[in-house]
């Protein structure tokens, strides 16, 4: 078997590709809208539809609990590649929506299987550090992937990123097939998908953890969907300027993941999540004030995204130990909760932004408060069982 550190590197590189496809839509939303001939509302609905389909991930990700981690990871990347190829043949809005959905669904099959694979090999006390390393694939997609996609869009049009994403996805599949050991033979009587999900959805601490992730994601999405439009409206930024904004956000997320790697295991996962929620709320309140100038807006976005990333990444190792017998199903259900939170945020974002940017920011604070209340319930279980 190849060393775990090499596998962790492969996981991180693969996640850069998967996350780039998801994240490039936000800063270039106006560009995609013009290329497809649709408005912001239609694009927001497409993003919401993508997240809604992504919420079906637990049903596919349970394959990782029944058939093996490697099979599920390879299946996830294959779904991603199919999604990236589709829009090249049919560059129309309905197919673009399907492409968004399939590329995200592939990620939602890959990620829980990968997290479960790591969870089985790393003790809970050190898991925050290792899982935070794999989360670098999220921030680096914005630092590296999104600017490169911006170059391809500027050079070849809005479809430009998808051939590169499909090719990189295929390379990722080949690497994982070579690096990962064979899955053990499936049990003669493996638990059914419904039984795995029932063990998650009937356990109160798991439900509390799902609520934390879902509400925190809603808080993030009401800003995430409209920040590119806000920067265009406020400062007239075009593709190059938006790419710089994306890089700033990616650096903030890299910082958040670095903070998680250094602090989550030391502070304790629930405390780290709580600190992140409070700090993210303060950043949301400060964002419209700082947004009176371009440097202030970039700094405000930096603070908003670094605190959100610290919150979410600190929650991942916590969720990975809630139901160890159905670890992949827990992680997939957690991803689905994040996805549903993003659905709500994407649907609310245009309405809130029409009221004013303050409305978006105050809504983010309100959803973070709901996440904090759920965290208090989860923390009671954590202190009894995992401390």
C-alpha positions, 0 to 999 in steps of 0.5 A: 500500500502506498504511504498515507501521506501520498494518498492525502496529497492525491486526495487534496489535488483531486479535491482542488479539481472537484471544488474548482468546478463548483466554486468558479460559478460564483465570481463569474456568475455574470459572465455565465449568465451573459453567455447563456442569455439568462439573468441573475435570478435564473443563475441563482436558481441553477445554483440552488438546483445544483445543491438540491440534487447534491442533497441526494449524495447520501444515497450514493455515498452509502456505497462507501459503507457497503462496497468500499471507500475506493469504489465510492471515490472513483465513482464520485470522480466519474460522475464529475467527469460526465457532468463536465463533458455534457455541457461541451456537447449541449451549451444551453441553460438546462444542460448547464444546470445538469452539469452543475448538479452532476459535478457537485454530486460527484464531489458529494460522493467522493468527499464522504468516502475520502473522509471516512477512509481518513477517519479509519486510519487517524485517531480522533485526537489528531483527525482535525489536523489531517482532515484540515490538510485535505480541506486545502483542496477547497481553498486552493481551488479558489487560489489556483483553480478559479483564476486559471478558469478565469483565464480560460473563460477570457480566452475561450468563452464561458465553456472554456474551463470544462475540457480542462476539468474533464481531463484533470478528473480523468487523471485524478481517477487514474491516480487514485486507482493506482494509489489506493488499496483494494477495498475489502470484500463486502460483508455477506449481509451489509447494512442497507442504505436506509439502515445506515441513514436511519442510524444517523437521522434518529440520533439527536447529536447527529441531527444537531451536527447536521443543523450546525453545518446546514445553518452555517452554510446558509449564512455563507451562501447569502453572501457567496451568491452575490459577492461577485455581483456586489463587487461589480456593482460597487467597484465595476470589477470585470473578469480580471478584478473578480479573479483577484477577489477570488484569490483573496477569498482563497487565501482567507480560506487557506488561512482558515484551514491552517488555523483548524489544523493548528487549533481544532484538536487543541481547543476541542472541536465544538469550542473551535466551531463556536468561536468560528460562528461568533467570529463569522457573525462579527465579520458579516456585520463589519462587511458593509461598513468596510465595503465603502472602499475596494481595499476595505471590501477585500479585507471584509471578504477575507475576514468573512471567509476565513472565519467560515472556513475555520467553522466548517473545517473544525466541524468535519472531524467532529462529525466523523466520530458521531456514528463510527459504524456508518461513518461515510453515511454520516459525512455524506448526510453532513454534506447534504445538510450543507447543500440544503443550507446552500439551497436556502441561501441561494434562493434567499440571496437575490431577494435579500440583495434587492433589499440592500447588502445590509439585509444579506449580512444581517441574514447571515448573522441570524443563520449563524445564531441558529447554528450556534444554538444547535452546537450547544446541544451537540456539545452536551453529547460531546462532553459526555462521550468524546472528551 
